Amino acid sequence: MSFGVLAFGAAALTAAVALHQGWSPHLHRRQPATSGESTAERIGRNLREPSARVAAVAGVATHIPGLVYLVALNAISSARPGVVDAGAQVAVYDALWFLVPVASLVLVIVRPGAAVRYLEAATAWVRRHDHAVVVGGLLLLGGYLVVKGAVRLLT
């Protein structure tokens, strides 16, 4: 399964380079945007009345986190760790995976007003830096998986 990890990493690196070079998937709209329509409203309309292309892209995009999770579990299991070691690795990975949602939930319960301000600030920052966040994330994930897959193939 090392080849699969290597292939997934290469695909992530290819996507990062393509996005950095200016490639951008354009979703064709069935209806023209109305004047004054926000991006969120347009996306909502496209998802309520999707074309085949929009449905395909939305399906793939919503399954990427699950795919990343499965690749991580595969990477852990392919090393053939003992039961305790495997359990510890999965627990650490899950703790990292759920850190942001759990921290958000705790913040909403403890300080609801602050949670809204933090969310608005984080959303604004991500919107300003969305390209760098996506490209950087793909580079990190792809680089890690390529190295891990290559090492396993060579040993």
RAGI-V620917 format. One record per run of one state. SS is the DSSP state (alpha for helix, beta for strand, coil for the rest). FROM is the first residue (numbers start at 1). TO is the last residue. If there is no record, write none. Layout:
ss from to
SS FROM TO
SS FROM TO
This chain:
ss from to
coil 1 1
alpha 2 20
coil 21 38
alpha 39 48
coil 49 51
alpha 52 78
coil 79 82
alpha 83 97
coil 98 98
alpha 99 110
coil 111 111
alpha 112 128
coil 129 129
alpha 130 154
coil 155 155
